[in-house]
């Protein structure tokens, strides 16, 4: 895959639900060796990577809008927030017949959960299974049965083992993710967990881009790969209070409802139109001057973008904005079709545009 999308594939296929992001963190920690000056893991499990200001090749002056931290001689501190967790489940009960019952960690539309292949991550190993709701199959279901949309608590996992083996191998607290391979089709990349391994890729590749282009940066760059975003921005809150950024860039996916059945005014973003300049959602409103600054850089450097507002939902940029005395914040997003499913889809051009604007902003901020 071009442009190091093999890294995105590996990120997406690594399991990690809220509270159990350790495998994703280990992958990232290995990937960023030599890229940052300091790398620590905080008490919540977030990986906080700091890169001090450094000179580039033939670097010119920074952005007129950016300056040193207000009331301080230290460099501007820019924090990129990229959450590592994906929506998934915890095992809530192991029944006497050998079926695993689940409790969700993150939001699901249960219409997308029927007949899914899953991976159960237990202390005894990783096991593949299938997820279905309880009830009659189509051949013996009544018309009323077919109309019902079950709740999450009605779904169970069958791992293909007898009850005695299941009791030995599984316990309450094991976790479950969808089990589907990532793939590239045409100009698109499709996978489960693009929300939010896209941002993990951006957090790594935007900094790599700085080095590849020979750009230095006058700001202090902190990339926080955060935990438990899908259950309330939890890791981002603690990481932001530790870092105390001057500027927070919330990196995430957002909706791209440019598909049949959705009115144009509800599309949020459209594939192929560039990165999302995220203005507002339920958790925060972006800093107006920062919106203008990044928009100006995008125009100057011919990086495709689209402004976006999300009617509901939130992202880690809100945690940076509200930490301690506060920070200027904005969201940089990648429009994603079929979000919170195993067929999440991004346009690769939009992904690269997001990477390029982040690198460009970091090269100019000081």
N, C-alpha and C positions, 0 to 999 in steps of 0.2 A: 504494500500500500504506500502511496506517495506521501510526502510531507510527514513522515514518522507517524502515520496513523496506526502502525503496529502498537505503539505505546497506548493509544486510545483504546484499541482492542483489548490489550492486556488489562488496562484499568477497568474497563466495563465488565470483563469476564471474571474479575476477582471479587469474591463475595464479601459483603460488609454492610450489615444493617445498622441502624442507629444503636450505638453502644457496643458494637462489635466490628469496629473499623480497622482492627489491628493488621489484617492482611493487606489492606489497601495502603495503610500507613507504611508498612514494611517495604512494599513495592516502590512507593514514592521516595522513601528515605534512601533506598539504593540508587534510584534514578537521579537524585539531585546531588549526589556526592561531588564535591568540587565546585558546585554552582553557587553555593552560599557560604558566608563566613561563619555563621552560627546556625545550628539546627538543634532544637530541643523539643521534647514531648511534654506537654503540660499535664496536670492532674486529670483533665477530662479526656485526654488521649489525642488532642489536636497536635499536629506537627507544625511548629512555628519556625520558619526559615528566614534568617536575616542576612541581608547583603548590604554592606556599607557603601557609601558613595565611592565611585572610582572613575578615573579619567578614561576617556575613549580616544579613538584615533581621529584627530582633527575635529574634536567636538566644539561646537559653537555654543553661544549663550543659551540659557533656558527660556522657558515660557514667560511672557510678561505677566501673566496672571498668577504664577506660582511664586512663592518666596520662602524664606526661612520660616520655621515654626514660629507662630505668633508669640511675641514676648520672650524669645529665646534665640541664642546664637547657634543652636544645634540645627542640623539639616532637617528639611521637611521630611516627615515620616509618612510614607505611603504604604498602606496595608491592603493587600489583595486577599480576599476571603473566598476560599474554594472548599465547599463541604465534600467530605469523602463518603458519607453514608448514602445508601440506596434504600428505597422502601422495601419492606420484607415482612417477615413474621418471626415470632418466637413460639416454640412448642409450649402450649399451655396445659396439655393433658395427654397422657398415653393410656389408651383404653385397653380393656382386657382382650379385645379382639386383634390388637396389634395396629390400630390406627392412631395417627398423631393428629391432635386437634390444635388449632392455631389462634394466636392473638396478634393482630397486626401492629407493626411499627411503621407508621406512615399511612398516607391516605390512598385507598383503593376504590375504584369503581368495580364492584363485584361482577358486573357483566363481562369484565375482561379476565376473570379468574377461572372460568370453566375449562376443565380438561387441560391443565397446564403441567408441563414438566418442571420439576423443582429440584433444588439441591438442598439437602438437609446437612447442616454443619454441626456435628456432634463431637464430644470429646473423644469418642471412639473412632472418628474418621468422618469422611464426607460420603454421603449416600444419595443416590438419585432416587426420586420418587415421582408420583403423580398426584395432583391436587384436583379434587372435585367436591361439589356440595353433596350433602346427604339427600336422599330422595330417589324416586323411581327414574330409570332411564327412559328415553323417548318412546321405546316400543310399548311400554306399559303405563306411561304417564297419561293422566287425564288432561283435558283442555285447560282446566284450572291449574294443574301442576306446571304446565308449560308457560303460563303467564307469570309465575312467581319469580322475583329476583331475590335470591337468598342474601342473608347478611354474612359478614365475614365469619362469625362464630359458627356458621353452619358448614364451613369447609373443613375437610380433613385431608391428610396426606397418607397415601399407601406406598410403603417402601418395598413391598414384595417379599416380606419376611414373615415367618410365623410369629405368633404373639409372644412366645417365650424369648425368641431372639430380639424382638423389638424392645421388650422390657429390659434386656441386658444392655442394649446398645444406645438407647435414647432416654432422655429425661427432660423434665420441664426446664426451660431456659436454653435448650439447643435452638439454633436459629435456621431460618429457611429463606432462600432467595429463588427467584425464577432461574431456570437453567436453559438458556438459549444462546447460541453463538452470535457474535457480532459479525456483520458483513457489510461490504461496500456494494451498492447497486447504483449504476450510473454515476450521477454527481452527488449521491446521498450516502450517508453512513447510518446504519440501522443497528440498534442494540437495545437490550435492557440496560438500565443504569446509566444512560447518557445523562440523566439527572442524578448525580451531578459530576460524573467523571469527566465530562466536557470541561468543567471548570478546573479540575485537577490537571488536565492536559494543558489548559491555558496558563495556569500558574507556573508550570514548568517551561513550556515552550515560549512564552512571552519573554522570560528572562534569557533563555537560550538565544532568542532572536536578537536581543541587545548585544550579546557577545558576537553572534554571527555577523551582524552589520557593523561591528566595531564601535558601537555607541557606548559611551560611558553614561553615568547618571549622577547628578548632584544630590538627589534625594536618597534617603535611606529606604530601601525596599524590604518590606516584610511580607512574605507569602505565608498565610496561615491555612493549612489544610485541616479543616475543622470537622468536629464530630456532631452528631445528633441534630442536624439542621431540620430533618424531616419531622421531628417531634417538638420543634419550638426554638430553633436557632440557639440551642443550648451551648454547644462548644464555641460558637462565634462570640457569645456574650462574655464568657470567661477569657477567651483569647484576646478580645478587644480591650478588656480591662487590664490585661497584662501589658499589651503593646502600647496602648494609649496613642492611637494614630492621629495625625493631623488630617489625613485624607483616607477614606475607605472606599475601595472599589469592590463591590459585591459581584463576584463572577458566578454566573448561573445560566441555566437554560430558562426559556420562557415559552409561552404558547405560540405556536404557529398554526392557527386554525384556518389556513388558506385552502381548505378542503371542502368537498361537497357537504351540504347540510348546515353550514354555518354562515350567517349573514356577514357581509364584507366588513361592517363596522365592528364586528366582534373578533376579527382575525388576530388581533394583537400585533403579530408580525407576519411577514410573508417570506417564504424561502427564496433565496437568491438576491435579496435586496440589501444584504449586509448585516453587520452586527446590530443588536438591539441597544439603543441608547435609552436606558430604562429610567423613566421619569417618575413613576409613582406606582405603588401597590398598597396593599392593606397595612404593610409594616412600616413604610417610610415614604418620604417625598424627597427627591434628589435635590442637592444644592444647585440653585439656578445658575450661579456663576461657573460652577464646575461643568454643568451641562453645556454652556456656551463655549467653554474652553476646549472640551473634548470634541465638540461638534466642529469648532474651528480647525482643530488639528486634522480631523477626518477629511474635511474639505480640502485643506492645504495639501495633504499627502494622498489625496484621491483614494481614500479608504471608504468603501460603501457602508452606509449605515441607515438605520431607520429609527425614528423615535417610537417609543412604546409605553403604554400604560396598561397595567394588569388590574382588572376589577377586583380580584380577590387573591389571596396568597401573599407570601412574603419571602424574603431572602436575607442572607447574612449581612448585606450592606447596612441593614437597619441596626444590627448589633454594634457595628463600628460607629455609626452616627450617634448612638445613644450612650456610648460608654463614657463613664466618668464625666468630664466637662464637655464631651461631645466632639464630633469631627464632621468635616464636610464629607458628603458621601454621594455615591451614584452607583447605578448598576450597569454592568457591561454583560450583555446576554447573547445567547444564540437561540434563535427561534427553533422550536422542536415540535414536530407533528406527533400525534398519538401519545402524548406525555402520560407517564405513569402506567405504561404498558410494556410488553416485551418487544414492541415494534417501534419504539421511539426513533425518530428520524430527524437528522439534521442535514442541511446543505453544506458541503465542505467549503464552498466559497465563503459562506457566512462565518464558519469556524475560523478560517484564516484571517478574515477581516477583524474578528474579535482579537485574535492574537496580535495582529499588526497594530491596532489602535492602543492596546495596552502597552506594548513595547515603545510605541511612539510617545505616549504620555509619559512613561517613566524616563525616557531620554530627555524630555523637555522640562519636567518638573524639578524645581529646586527651591 
